[in-house]
Amino acid sequence: MKKEIKNVTILKNTVRRKKDKMLKRLGFAPRSQSFAFVALPQYAQSVRYPDSLPLRPSANPQVQDDMVRVQRDMCGVQHDMVVSRHCERMRSNPANYLARSADKVISLFTSHFSQNCVFTSHFSRKSAFTLAEVLITLGIIGVVAAVTLPTLIAKHQQNVAETRIKEFYSIINQAVVRAEVDYGDKRYWAFGDGYCSSGPYSEQCIKQNFERYFKPYLKILDYEFMSVTDIGKTGLLVNFSNGSSAIMTYMCKDILFYPVGSLVKKPKSNKGNISDKDYFFFGFYASGASGNRNIYFKNKGVEPYVYSTWNGNEKDLPCLKRMQMNGWKFPDDCNPYK
């Protein structure tokens, strides 16, 4: 009997220490506590709880049922406790679960009930993605981006080109109309006079005509004479504020328009050959032009270029001319961005 009392005392002190430690972790202020203990021949169990719990100290055998209910309540807390899988065992068969050997202690206010029913007082952990799930998601995003980005970029480039080509056509012809006020009918402008006697591609000739008929009526950033690798000729590079550029060549009658000015190929850039979407060819032949194309140039301003070899069939017109006839939208069968 003395040995049993001694064991009970040890168990009681152990429970008290663990209980006080857990109360501090949970933020409870020290206060009077109630304690219930039962020692049965086949096992020893101890329960410690604060006064606020609806459990009443009892010395009758029904205390075992009370212990079961308390453990069920504690295992049922959802928002501030994490219950281990062992508590599920206790829910399913509480009577067998409590039948433990005499060296097991169940304390509801320690960091664990026993070695078989563990719970913590920490708040429930939020669910998170595993590394594998994150990598799989990133892989899917990468595949979708690789498939859709080229199409989106091409569509954006097409929209930029269509907008800037239409804008350039408008402002260059507005400049021609304003210049006619000062220099008369455009059909009789003296493009070949003066310095142009030295050649239609000479710097003096091109600068003379640009500074006379175009520069005063355009809003530009700057201009410079250069060798145009795109056509193997010389010309005057004119930069506009919207990021586009134009190269005036052949006495300023041939104009290469670049929707994206950075694509202009200078000799030092060494970028190789151009594509058919880098620049678009305009011509200014108000006095007339040879061949069937004369109907698109004579007595007109700056127009999409039509070659002298054109056969007169509209479907064989250059893409830029067909784009103009399509409301400045690229036709599907000659869209360089597809």
C-alpha positions in Angstrom: 0.0 0.0 0.0 2.8 2.4 0.9 4.4 1.7 -2.5 1.2 2.5 -4.3 0.8 5.8 -2.4 4.3 6.7 -3.3 3.6 6.0 -6.9 0.5 8.1 -6.8 2.4 11.0 -5.2 5.0 10.9 -8.0 2.3 10.9 -10.6 0.5 13.7 -8.9 3.7 15.9 -8.8 4.5 15.1 -12.4 1.1 16.1 -13.6 1.2 19.3 -11.6 4.6 20.4 -13.1 3.5 19.6 -16.6 0.2 21.3 -16.0 1.8 24.5 -14.7 4.3 24.5 -17.6 1.5 24.2 -20.2 -0.6 26.9 -18.5 2.3 29.3 -18.9 2.7 28.4 -22.6 -1.1 28.9 -23.1 -0.9 32.3 -21.3 -3.1 31.4 -18.3 -2.4 33.3 -15.1 -1.7 31.1 -12.1 -4.9 30.4 -10.1 -6.5 27.7 -8.0 -6.8 24.4 -9.7 -9.0 21.4 -9.3 -7.5 17.9 -9.5 -9.1 14.5 -10.0 -7.2 11.3 -9.7 -8.2 7.7 -9.9 -6.0 4.6 -9.3 -7.5 1.4 -10.5 -5.8 -2.0 -10.0 -5.0 -2.4 -13.7 -3.8 1.2 -14.5 -3.2 4.6 -13.1 -4.5 7.7 -14.8 -4.4 11.4 -13.8 -6.3 14.4 -15.1 -5.6 18.0 -14.4 -7.8 20.9 -15.6 -8.6 24.5 -14.8 -11.7 25.6 -12.9 -13.5 26.7 -16.1 -13.8 23.2 -17.5 -17.2 21.6 -17.0 -15.7 18.6 -15.2 -16.4 18.1 -11.5 -14.0 16.3 -9.1 -15.4 12.9 -8.3 -14.2 9.8 -6.3 -16.8 7.4 -7.8 -16.0 5.0 -10.6 -17.8 7.2 -13.1 -14.7 9.5 -13.2 -13.4 7.2 -16.0 -16.3 8.2 -18.2 -15.7 11.9 -17.3 -12.1 11.5 -18.4 -13.3 10.0 -21.7 -15.6 13.0 -22.3 -12.9 15.5 -21.4 -10.5 13.9 -23.8 -13.1 13.9 -26.5 -13.7 17.6 -26.0 -10.0 18.4 -26.0 -9.5 16.3 -29.2 -12.4 18.1 -30.8 -10.9 21.6 -30.5 -10.4 22.8 -34.1 -9.0 26.3 -34.3 -6.3 26.4 -31.7 -5.0 22.8 -31.4 -3.6 20.2 -33.7 -4.7 16.7 -32.9 -2.7 13.8 -34.0 -3.9 10.6 -35.6 -3.9 8.9 -32.3 -6.8 11.0 -31.1 -8.8 9.5 -33.9 -8.1 6.1 -32.3 -9.5 7.4 -29.0 -12.6 8.7 -30.7 -13.3 5.3 -32.3 -12.7 3.2 -29.2 -12.1 5.3 -26.0 -12.6 2.5 -23.5 -9.8 0.4 -24.9 -7.6 3.5 -25.4 -7.7 4.4 -21.7 -6.8 0.8 -20.6 -3.1 1.5 -20.4 -0.4 0.1 -18.2 0.3 1.7 -14.8 3.4 3.6 -16.0 1.4 5.7 -18.5 0.2 9.2 -17.6 -2.5 11.0 -19.5 -2.4 14.8 -18.8 -4.8 17.0 -20.8 -2.7 20.1 -20.3 0.7 19.0 -21.2 2.2 19.1 -24.7 0.8 15.5 -25.1 -1.9 13.2 -23.7 0.4 10.2 -23.7 2.7 8.5 -26.1 -0.3 7.5 -28.1 -2.5 10.6 -28.1 -0.5 13.7 -28.9 -1.7 17.2 -29.2 0.0 20.6 -29.2 -1.3 24.0 -28.1 0.0 25.7 -31.2 -2.5 27.2 -33.6 -3.3 25.0 -36.6 -0.8 25.2 -39.3 -2.0 26.5 -42.7 -1.8 24.2 -45.6 1.1 25.0 -48.1 2.2 23.8 -51.5 5.0 21.2 -51.7 8.1 21.9 -53.8 6.9 19.4 -56.4 3.5 21.1 -56.8 5.2 24.5 -57.2 7.6 23.2 -59.8 4.8 21.5 -61.8 2.8 24.7 -61.7 5.8 26.8 -62.9 6.4 24.2 -65.7 2.8 24.5 -66.9 3.0 28.3 -66.9 6.3 28.1 -68.8 4.7 25.8 -71.5 1.7 28.1 -71.9 3.9 31.2 -72.1 6.1 29.5 -74.7 3.1 28.7 -76.9 1.2 32.0 -76.5 3.9 34.7 -76.2 5.2 34.5 -79.8 1.6 35.1 -81.1 1.0 37.9 -78.7 4.3 39.6 -79.6 3.7 39.3 -83.4 0.2 40.7 -82.9 1.6 43.6 -81.0 4.2 44.3 -83.6 1.5 44.2 -86.3 -0.6 46.7 -84.5 2.4 49.1 -84.0 3.3 48.8 -87.7 -0.2 49.5 -88.9 -0.7 52.5 -86.6 2.7 54.1 -87.4 2.4 53.5 -91.2 -1.0 55.2 -91.3 0.3 58.0 -89.1 3.4 58.5 -91.3 1.3 58.6 -94.5 -0.8 61.3 -93.0 1.9 63.6 -91.6 4.2 63.3 -94.7 1.3 64.3 -97.0 0.2 67.1 -94.7 3.8 68.4 -95.1 3.5 68.2 -98.9 0.2 70.2 -98.8 1.8 72.9 -96.6 4.9 73.1 -98.8 2.6 73.6 -101.8 1.5 76.9 -100.2 5.1 78.1 -100.3 6.5 76.4 -103.5 3.4 75.9 -105.7 2.1 72.8 -107.4 4.1 69.7 -106.3 4.2 68.5 -109.9 6.7 71.2 -110.7 9.0 71.2 -107.7 12.6 71.5 -108.8 14.0 68.3 -107.3 16.8 68.0 -109.9 18.1 71.6 -109.7 21.1 72.9 -107.9 23.2 70.3 -106.0 21.4 67.4 -107.6 23.5 67.9 -110.7 26.1 65.9 -108.8 23.9 62.9 -108.6 20.4 61.9 -107.2 22.0 60.0 -104.2 24.5 62.6 -103.2 24.4 64.1 -99.7 24.1 67.7 -101.0 21.2 66.8 -103.3 19.1 64.9 -100.8 19.7 67.4 -98.0 18.8 70.3 -100.2 15.4 68.9 -101.2 14.6 67.7 -97.6 15.5 71.0 -96.0 13.5 72.9 -98.6 10.3 70.8 -99.1 9.9 68.7 -96.0 11.9 69.7 -92.9 10.0 73.0 -92.2 6.7 71.2 -92.1 7.6 68.1 -90.1 8.2 67.6 -86.4 11.4 65.5 -86.2 14.0 64.7 -83.6 17.1 64.8 -85.8 18.4 63.7 -89.2 21.7 62.5 -90.6 23.2 61.4 -93.9 24.2 57.8 -94.0 24.9 54.8 -96.2 21.8 52.6 -96.3 22.8 49.0 -96.2 19.1 47.9 -96.8 19.2 49.1 -100.4 22.9 49.6 -101.0 22.4 53.4 -101.5 23.0 56.5 -99.5 20.1 58.5 -97.8 19.1 60.8 -95.1 17.9 59.2 -91.9 15.1 61.1 -90.3 14.0 60.2 -86.7 10.5 60.9 -85.4 9.3 61.3 -81.8 7.1 58.2 -81.8 10.2 55.9 -82.3 9.8 55.5 -86.1 12.3 56.5 -88.7 12.4 57.3 -92.4 15.2 57.3 -94.9 14.9 59.8 -97.7 16.9 58.7 -100.8 17.0 59.4 -104.6 16.4 63.2 -104.4 13.9 62.5 -101.6 11.6 60.7 -104.0 12.1 57.3 -102.5 11.3 56.9 -98.9 11.9 53.8 -96.7 9.7 54.0 -93.6 10.7 52.0 -90.5 7.9 51.6 -87.9 10.6 50.7 -85.4 13.5 53.1 -85.9 16.0 50.9 -84.1 15.8 48.4 -87.0 17.6 50.8 -89.3 20.7 49.0 -90.5 23.7 51.2 -90.4 27.1 49.9 -91.7 28.5 49.6 -88.3 25.6 47.6 -86.9 26.5 44.5 -88.9 22.9 43.1 -88.5 22.7 41.3 -91.8 19.8 41.3 -94.2 16.5 42.8 -93.5 13.1 41.2 -93.4 10.0 42.4 -95.3 8.6 43.8 -92.0 11.5 46.0 -91.1 10.7 48.8 -93.5 8.0 49.8 -96.0 8.6 51.6 -99.3 6.9 54.8 -100.3 7.4 57.0 -103.4 6.9 60.6 -104.3 6.3 61.0 -108.1 3.7 63.7 -108.4 5.1 64.7 -111.9 4.4 61.1 -113.1 6.1 57.7 -113.2 6.8 55.2 -115.9 4.7 52.2 -116.7 1.3 51.2 -115.3 2.1 52.6 -111.9 1.6 56.2 -113.2 -2.1 56.0 -112.2 -1.0 55.7 -108.5 1.6 58.4 -108.5 0.8 61.2 -111.0 -0.6 64.4 -109.3 -0.5 62.7 -105.9 1.6 63.0 -102.8 3.7 60.4 -101.1 2.1 57.0 -101.9 3.0 53.3 -101.3 5.7 52.3 -103.8 4.7 50.5 -107.0 7.4 49.1 -109.2 7.7 50.0 -112.9 7.3 46.4 -113.8 3.8 46.2 -112.3 1.4 44.4 -114.8 -1.7 46.4 -113.9 -3.4 43.6 -112.0 -4.5 44.7 -108.5 -3.8 41.3 -106.9 -0.1 41.7 -108.0 0.3 45.1 -106.2 2.9 45.3 -103.5 1.7 44.5 -100.0 1.9 48.1 -98.8 -0.3 49.3 -101.6 -2.8 46.5 -100.9 -2.7 47.4 -97.2 -3.6 51.0 -98.1 -6.6 49.8 -100.1 -7.6 47.6 -97.1 -7.9 50.6 -94.7 -4.3 50.4 -93.6 -4.8 46.8 -92.3 -2.5 44.0 -93.5 -4.4 41.6 -95.8 -4.2 38.0 -94.5 -2.4 36.8 -97.6 0.4 39.4 -97.3 0.8 40.0 -93.6 4.5 39.9 -92.8 3.8 39.4 -89.1 2.2 36.0 -89.5 
